[in-house]
Amino acid sequence: MLLFARTAGTSTAQIQLVARDAQRDWTPALDAQVRRIARAVLAADAPPVITGIGNAFHVPGALPGEGETQIFLTTSDQRPVSLSILRRPGEQPRWAVALSEIVDEAAAPPPRGSLLWYRLACALPAAMPDRSVASMAATDAVIAREDYQFVLRALGPCGRSPQR
């Protein structure tokens, strides 16, 4: 069995499951996944905990259907995280996540099942808040919202549905 628990009260001799489904049957695959994520959480360069969406902007390109959207995320420790979505005519949109203030051309979506993937897929809200696009022109706000939905679809469901 794998247990996901915390200490109960002030006693370190007792533990409490973090959710009703926090006791799982052990499998080699689940064991490997938990170990990989635990190592990532403890790493000095672990991605921050995502707490929400800050501001966003969309800049149309020179050609119809071309443009770039940037969505700045909020984090528990105020470290920068942003999503970039690039649209080009006749191509599928591309997106990437950046963990610094500089968006590198080599930035890419996080691998599915990685800590960063979980932090995005499990924490991002289902819709972009109105305040995030309040300063944009209406047409740019519509595109930014569409781009955000594109990222959510690309991430896919969190797959974690804790029962409290």
N, C-alpha and C positions, 0 to 999 in steps of 0.2 A: 504494500500500500504506500501511496504517497499522501502525506498530509500537508495542507497549507494552513498554518496556524500561527497564532501569536500567544504571548504569555497572557495568562488570565489574571487580571488585577495586579497586585503587587508581588504575587508569588511566582517565582520562576519554576516552581515544581509542577505547575499546572499549565495546560495550554487550552486554547479555545480555537476551534476551526474558524477561519475567516468568512466562511459562507457554508450553507447547508450542503453544497456539492464539493466542498474542499477536501474530501477524502476520495482519492481516485485509485482505481486498480492499477498496480504497477505494470508497465510494459517497457521493453527496452526503448521503444520509440519515444514514449512520454518521458522516461528517465533522461534520455539524451536531450530532448527539447528543454526540459526544466533546467538541466545543468548548463546548457548553452545560454539560456536567458539569464540564469543566476550569475554566471561569469560576466555577462555583458552589463548587468545591473551594478556589479561590484567594480567594474573597470573604471579607471580614472576618466576615461573619455566617453562614459555612458551618455547616451542622448538624454536630454532633460525630459521631465514629466510634462506633457502637454496639458494646459489648463483651459485653453479656449482659442478664439480667433480675435486678433487685434484688427488693424486696418488692412485694407486691400486696395489695389488699384489695377486698372487695365489701361494699356497704351495700345491704340490701334496701330497697325503697320501701314506701310505705303500702299499695299495692295488690298483689295477687298478680301475679307476673311482672314487677314494676317493680323497678328497682335500678340501681346504678352500680358499675362496677368500675374501679379505677385500677391500672395496672401501671407501676412505676417501672423504667426501664431504666438500665443502667450504661453509662458512656461512657469513652473513653480519656482525657479531660481533666476528668472529674468534673462536667461541665455537666449540668444537669437535663434529662431527657427523660422524658415520661410518655405512656402511652396511656390514654384514657378511653373506656369503653364504656357507653352509656346504653341501658337497656331500658325500654320502656313497653308495657303490655298492648295487644295487637292491632296492634303496629307492628314493623317490622324493627328490630333493634338498630342504633344509630348509633355510630360511633367517630371519634375524633380524636386527633391527636398534638399535644403541647404542648412547646415548646422553652424553657420557663422554669418557675419554680416555681409560677406561677399558671396555672391552666387557664382560658383565655378562652372565653367562650360562642361566639365566632366561630371557634374552632379547628376544623380539618377534617382529613380524611385528606390525605396528600401527593399531589400529582398523579403519576400513573404516569410513570415515566421520569425523574423529578426526582432530584437527588442524595439528598434525604431519603428518597424512596421506595426507591432502591437501598440506602441504608444500613440501612433497616429490612428490606426483602425479602431481602437477601443476608446479613444478620447475625443475625437473630433465630433462636433455636433452634426445632426442630420441636415441642417441648413445654415447658411452663413447669416449671422445676425445683421439686422438693418443698419446698425451703427457702423459696421465694417465698410459699408459701401455708401454711407450718407453723403460723403463729399464728392462722389462721382456723378458724371452725367448719367442720365437714366439708361441710355444704350450701353454705356460701359459697365454699369452696375449689372445689367442683365447678362452680359458676357462673363463678368467675373463670377456671378452665381452659377452659370452653366459650367464654367471651368472648375469651380469648386465641386460641383456634382460629378464631373468627369473624374476628378481625383478620388472621390469617395467610391465611385464604381470601380476604378482601377485597384484601389486598396482591397475592396471586397469586405465582407462582414468580418467583424472581430472574431467570431467563433467562440467567444468567451461570454457566457451568459450566467453570471453568478446568481445564485438563488439566496436571497437574504432571509 
